[in-house]
Structure formats: C-alpha cells, structure tokens
C-alpha cells in the first residue's frame, strides 16, 4: 500500500482529559487526533516564543545542530508499533546519505512542521488509527476524547493522581 500525506488540521483542547490535541488530516475528510503536551503545541506556533525555556528551545538546538552538520529533515513517517501504539521516524538528508532515526511522534511532527517537510502514514495504518467519522463525515475532538477503550477507562478514572501534583497526600 502507498503512503498517505498528512497535513495539520488544527489544535484543540480536550476538556475531558485536560491536554491539547493535534489534528492531522488525510484527504480532507479524515482527521487523526493525537494527544500532545502544551510545550509541543507551543513549538508548533508560527511565531517565535520570547521565553528561553520549554521544548521550543530544544527543537531550536536540534535544528541548529542539523544545519551545522549539513543535514536536513526530509520527512517524518508515522506508523503503528507492535502493540498498536503510534511510532514515528525522521528521515535526515546528510553529507553521508540518508539516515532514518526513531522519534517520539509529537517530536517528529513538530520537527516536520517547523522544517515544512512531509508527514506520512501508510494506508493500512491510517485505516487502523483513523477514528470513526461523525455524522458530518469529519472526526471531532469529542471522538478523540471518547476513544479510550472501555476496559482502560475505568482504570484510568480510578487513579488518584493527586499525589503526583501535590493535591492529595501520599
């Protein structure tokens, strides 16, 4: 099967789970919603951030390092891993030829967007990860928020994460 080129559909906020979502669009009618961190969402901004912290700083360091070595990002490929998790790789064009390196999907997508390079996924993986289409023919943010499998939803909702952020005692 051939690869499908993805474009940025938009950023949204999942109120149910409290994090940003990145929408990647395939063929204008299918949207894949991916959970990302606020730092990744900020790094996707077309305007430079005045702060010298966060992941934008790390992306800039990586981009400068690639430029200094004579390398460029050629493309980002998304694929399903052995257990159905989303994985990514970045293909670099460099002085010694092409180099494919594994990357976190959000990092790979941000680097592809910042360098204006293609993001692709195989047709078969797209069929697997693309959420069911809503009545309007487009996947919605609510579809993505509701996509947690039922056996895991109860477990996730039962976790007391207050100990992590200090709102409840250990």
C-alpha positions as YAML, in Angstrom:
chain: A
units: angstrom
residues:
- id: 1
  name: UNK
  ca: [0.00, 0.00, 0.00]
- id: 2
  name: UNK
  ca: [1.10, 3.55, -0.58]
- id: 3
  name: UNK
  ca: [1.84, 6.27, 1.95]
- id: 4
  name: UNK
  ca: [-0.69, 8.99, 2.63]
- id: 5
  name: UNK
  ca: [0.46, 12.56, 3.19]
- id: 6
  name: UNK
  ca: [-0.90, 14.22, 6.33]
- id: 7
  name: UNK
  ca: [-1.39, 17.93, 6.94]
- id: 8
  name: UNK
  ca: [-2.05, 19.90, 10.10]
- id: 9
  name: UNK
  ca: [-5.82, 20.17, 10.60]
- id: 10
  name: UNK
  ca: [-5.59, 22.20, 13.79]
- id: 11
  name: UNK
  ca: [-5.02, 22.25, 17.52]
- id: 12
  name: UNK
  ca: [-7.78, 21.71, 20.04]
- id: 13
  name: UNK
  ca: [-8.13, 21.31, 23.78]
- id: 14
  name: UNK
  ca: [-9.61, 18.13, 25.24]
- id: 15
  name: UNK
  ca: [-11.56, 19.45, 28.22]
- id: 16
  name: UNK
  ca: [-12.30, 15.93, 29.44]
- id: 17
  name: UNK
  ca: [-8.65, 14.96, 29.83]
- id: 18
  name: UNK
  ca: [-7.04, 18.42, 30.09]
- id: 19
  name: UNK
  ca: [-4.47, 18.44, 27.32]
- id: 20
  name: UNK
  ca: [-4.00, 19.75, 23.79]
- id: 21
  name: UNK
  ca: [-4.83, 17.63, 20.76]
- id: 22
  name: UNK
  ca: [-3.19, 17.91, 17.36]
- id: 23
  name: UNK
  ca: [-5.38, 17.07, 14.39]
- id: 24
  name: UNK
  ca: [-3.67, 15.59, 11.34]
- id: 25
  name: UNK
  ca: [-5.79, 15.49, 8.21]
- id: 26
  name: UNK
  ca: [-5.67, 12.89, 5.44]
- id: 27
  name: UNK
  ca: [-7.56, 13.53, 2.21]
- id: 28
  name: UNK
  ca: [-9.58, 16.35, 3.82]
- id: 29
  name: UNK
  ca: [-12.21, 14.03, 5.29]
- id: 30
  name: UNK
  ca: [-10.23, 12.03, 7.87]
- id: 31
  name: UNK
  ca: [-8.66, 13.51, 10.97]
- id: 32
  name: UNK
  ca: [-6.31, 11.70, 13.33]
- id: 33
  name: UNK
  ca: [-6.30, 13.34, 16.79]
- id: 34
  name: UNK
  ca: [-3.04, 12.95, 18.73]
- id: 35
  name: UNK
  ca: [-2.50, 13.95, 22.36]
- id: 36
  name: UNK
  ca: [0.41, 16.36, 22.74]
- id: 37
  name: UNK
  ca: [1.89, 18.41, 25.56]
- id: 38
  name: UNK
  ca: [1.39, 22.18, 25.90]
- id: 39
  name: UNK
  ca: [5.11, 22.61, 25.11]
- id: 40
  name: UNK
  ca: [4.66, 20.71, 21.83]
- id: 41
  name: UNK
  ca: [1.63, 22.86, 20.98]
- id: 42
  name: UNK
  ca: [3.67, 25.99, 21.67]
- id: 43
  name: UNK
  ca: [6.53, 24.71, 19.49]
- id: 44
  name: UNK
  ca: [4.07, 24.37, 16.59]
- id: 45
  name: UNK
  ca: [3.29, 28.10, 16.79]
- id: 46
  name: UNK
  ca: [4.42, 30.01, 13.71]
- id: 47
  name: UNK
  ca: [5.51, 32.91, 15.94]
- id: 48
  name: UNK
  ca: [8.67, 32.70, 17.97]
- id: 49
  name: UNK
  ca: [8.34, 32.44, 21.72]
- id: 50
  name: UNK
  ca: [10.30, 35.03, 23.71]
- id: 51
  name: UNK
  ca: [10.86, 32.59, 26.56]
- id: 52
  name: UNK
  ca: [14.11, 30.63, 26.70]
- id: 53
  name: UNK
  ca: [12.52, 27.54, 28.20]
- id: 54
  name: UNK
  ca: [10.38, 24.63, 27.16]
- id: 55
  name: UNK
  ca: [10.72, 22.33, 24.23]
- id: 56
  name: UNK
  ca: [10.96, 25.13, 21.67]
- id: 57
  name: UNK
  ca: [14.48, 25.69, 22.94]
- id: 58
  name: UNK
  ca: [15.37, 22.02, 22.41]
- id: 59
  name: UNK
  ca: [13.85, 21.96, 18.92]
- id: 60
  name: UNK
  ca: [15.89, 25.06, 18.03]
- id: 61
  name: UNK
  ca: [19.08, 23.42, 19.34]
- id: 62
  name: UNK
  ca: [18.39, 20.29, 17.27]
- id: 63
  name: UNK
  ca: [17.62, 22.35, 14.15]
- id: 64
  name: UNK
  ca: [20.84, 24.36, 14.59]
- id: 65
  name: UNK
  ca: [22.84, 21.15, 15.15]
- id: 66
  name: UNK
  ca: [21.42, 19.59, 11.99]
- id: 67
  name: UNK
  ca: [22.22, 22.73, 9.99]
- id: 68
  name: UNK
  ca: [25.78, 22.84, 11.35]
- id: 69
  name: UNK
  ca: [26.33, 19.21, 10.31]
- id: 70
  name: UNK
  ca: [24.92, 19.84, 6.83]
- id: 71
  name: UNK
  ca: [21.83, 17.72, 7.47]
- id: 72
  name: UNK
  ca: [18.16, 18.49, 6.91]
- id: 73
  name: UNK
  ca: [14.87, 16.82, 7.81]
- id: 74
  name: UNK
  ca: [13.48, 15.21, 4.64]
- id: 75
  name: UNK
  ca: [10.28, 13.66, 6.00]
- id: 76
  name: UNK
  ca: [8.53, 12.20, 9.01]
- id: 77
  name: UNK
  ca: [6.82, 8.82, 8.88]
- id: 78
  name: UNK
  ca: [4.16, 7.73, 11.36]
- id: 79
  name: UNK
  ca: [3.44, 4.04, 11.87]
- id: 80
  name: UNK
  ca: [1.81, 1.64, 14.28]
- id: 81
  name: UNK
  ca: [4.09, -0.23, 16.62]
- id: 82
  name: UNK
  ca: [3.91, -3.88, 17.58]
- id: 83
  name: UNK
  ca: [1.25, -3.21, 20.24]
- id: 84
  name: UNK
  ca: [-0.77, -0.67, 18.26]
- id: 85
  name: UNK
  ca: [0.95, 2.43, 19.66]
- id: 86
  name: UNK
  ca: [1.82, 5.31, 17.35]
- id: 87
  name: UNK
  ca: [5.52, 5.48, 16.49]
- id: 88
  name: UNK
  ca: [7.50, 7.78, 14.25]
- id: 89
  name: UNK
  ca: [10.76, 8.08, 12.41]
- id: 90
  name: UNK
  ca: [12.52, 11.05, 10.88]
- id: 91
  name: UNK
  ca: [14.50, 10.74, 7.67]
- id: 92
  name: UNK
  ca: [17.51, 13.06, 7.57]
- id: 93
  name: UNK
  ca: [19.39, 14.01, 4.42]
- id: 94
  name: UNK
  ca: [23.01, 14.47, 5.36]
- id: 95
  name: UNK
  ca: [26.52, 14.57, 4.00]
- id: 96
  name: UNK
  ca: [26.87, 10.77, 4.32]
- id: 97
  name: UNK
  ca: [23.44, 9.96, 2.86]
- id: 98
  name: UNK
  ca: [20.01, 9.28, 4.27]
- id: 99
  name: UNK
  ca: [19.57, 8.40, 7.91]
- id: 100
  name: UNK
  ca: [16.31, 7.17, 9.43]
- id: 101
  name: UNK
  ca: [16.07, 7.70, 13.19]
- id: 102
  name: UNK
  ca: [13.25, 6.75, 15.57]
- id: 103
  name: UNK
  ca: [11.50, 9.65, 17.31]
- id: 104
  name: UNK
  ca: [8.58, 10.36, 19.60]
- id: 105
  name: UNK
  ca: [5.57, 11.04, 17.33]
- id: 106
  name: UNK
  ca: [4.95, 14.56, 18.73]
- id: 107
  name: UNK
  ca: [8.64, 15.50, 18.34]
- id: 108
  name: UNK
  ca: [8.74, 14.14, 14.79]
- id: 109
  name: UNK
  ca: [5.57, 16.02, 13.83]
- id: 110
  name: UNK
  ca: [6.82, 19.29, 15.33]
- id: 111
  name: UNK
  ca: [10.18, 18.99, 13.54]
- id: 112
  name: UNK
  ca: [8.46, 18.21, 10.24]
- id: 113
  name: UNK
  ca: [6.15, 21.21, 10.62]
- id: 114
  name: UNK
  ca: [8.93, 23.57, 11.63]
- id: 115
  name: UNK
  ca: [11.04, 22.47, 8.64]
- id: 116
  name: UNK
  ca: [8.00, 22.35, 6.31]
- id: 117
  name: UNK
  ca: [8.51, 18.69, 5.42]
- id: 118
  name: UNK
  ca: [6.08, 15.89, 4.66]
- id: 119
  name: UNK
  ca: [4.37, 13.81, 7.33]
- id: 120
  name: UNK
  ca: [3.25, 10.41, 6.02]
- id: 121
  name: UNK
  ca: [1.49, 7.28, 7.23]
- id: 122
  name: UNK
  ca: [0.80, 4.04, 5.38]
- id: 123
  name: UNK
  ca: [-2.69, 3.50, 4.02]
- id: 124
  name: UNK
  ca: [-3.17, 0.41, 6.22]
- id: 125
  name: UNK
  ca: [-2.05, 2.22, 9.41]
- id: 126
  name: UNK
  ca: [-4.34, 5.14, 8.53]
- id: 127
  name: UNK
  ca: [-7.28, 2.73, 8.29]
- id: 128
  name: UNK
  ca: [-6.41, 1.40, 11.75]
- id: 129
  name: UNK
  ca: [-5.83, 4.67, 13.64]
- id: 130
  name: UNK
  ca: [-8.33, 6.99, 11.99]
- id: 131
  name: UNK
  ca: [-11.31, 7.47, 14.31]
- id: 132
  name: UNK
  ca: [-14.82, 6.67, 13.18]
- id: 133
  name: UNK
  ca: [-16.30, 9.53, 11.23]
- id: 134
  name: UNK
  ca: [-19.04, 11.55, 12.87]
- id: 135
  name: UNK
  ca: [-22.42, 12.22, 11.23]
- id: 136
  name: UNK
  ca: [-20.90, 15.21, 9.43]
- id: 137
  name: UNK
  ca: [-18.27, 12.99, 7.83]
- id: 138
  name: UNK
  ca: [-15.47, 14.52, 9.93]
- id: 139
  name: UNK
  ca: [-13.90, 13.21, 13.10]
- id: 140
  name: UNK
  ca: [-14.38, 15.57, 16.02]
- id: 141
  name: UNK
  ca: [-12.36, 16.36, 19.13]
- id: 142
  name: UNK
  ca: [-15.09, 14.62, 21.12]
- id: 143
  name: UNK
  ca: [-14.49, 11.47, 19.05]
- id: 144
  name: UNK
  ca: [-10.84, 11.57, 20.08]
- id: 145
  name: UNK
  ca: [-11.65, 12.16, 23.76]
- id: 146
  name: UNK
  ca: [-14.10, 9.28, 23.75]
- id: 147
  name: UNK
  ca: [-11.71, 6.87, 22.03]
- id: 148
  name: UNK
  ca: [-10.27, 5.44, 25.27]
- id: 149
  name: UNK
  ca: [-11.19, 1.74, 25.28]
- id: 150
  name: UNK
  ca: [-13.79, 0.93, 27.96]
- id: 151
  name: UNK
  ca: [-11.63, -1.61, 29.86]
- id: 152
  name: UNK
  ca: [-8.99, 1.06, 30.39]
- id: 153
  name: UNK
  ca: [-11.34, 3.99, 31.03]
- id: 154
  name: UNK
  ca: [-12.46, 2.68, 34.45]
- id: 155
  name: UNK
  ca: [-8.86, 2.01, 35.47]
- id: 156
  name: UNK
  ca: [-7.65, 5.45, 34.35]
- id: 157
  name: UNK
  ca: [-10.53, 7.21, 36.07]
- id: 158
  name: UNK
  ca: [-9.85, 5.26, 39.29]
- id: 159
  name: UNK
  ca: [-6.27, 6.53, 39.58]
- id: 160
  name: UNK
  ca: [-5.60, 9.11, 42.29]
- id: 161
  name: UNK
  ca: [-3.15, 11.39, 40.55]
- id: 162
  name: UNK
  ca: [-3.34, 14.00, 43.30]
- id: 163
  name: UNK
  ca: [-0.18, 12.58, 44.86]
- id: 164
  name: UNK
  ca: [1.71, 13.50, 41.71]
- id: 165
  name: UNK
  ca: [0.68, 17.14, 41.64]
- id: 166
  name: UNK
  ca: [0.55, 17.55, 45.43]
- id: 167
  name: UNK
  ca: [-3.21, 17.98, 45.80]
- id: 168
  name: UNK
  ca: [-3.61, 14.88, 47.96]
- id: 169
  name: UNK
  ca: [-1.35, 13.14, 50.48]
- id: 170
  name: UNK
  ca: [0.69, 10.11, 49.56]
...
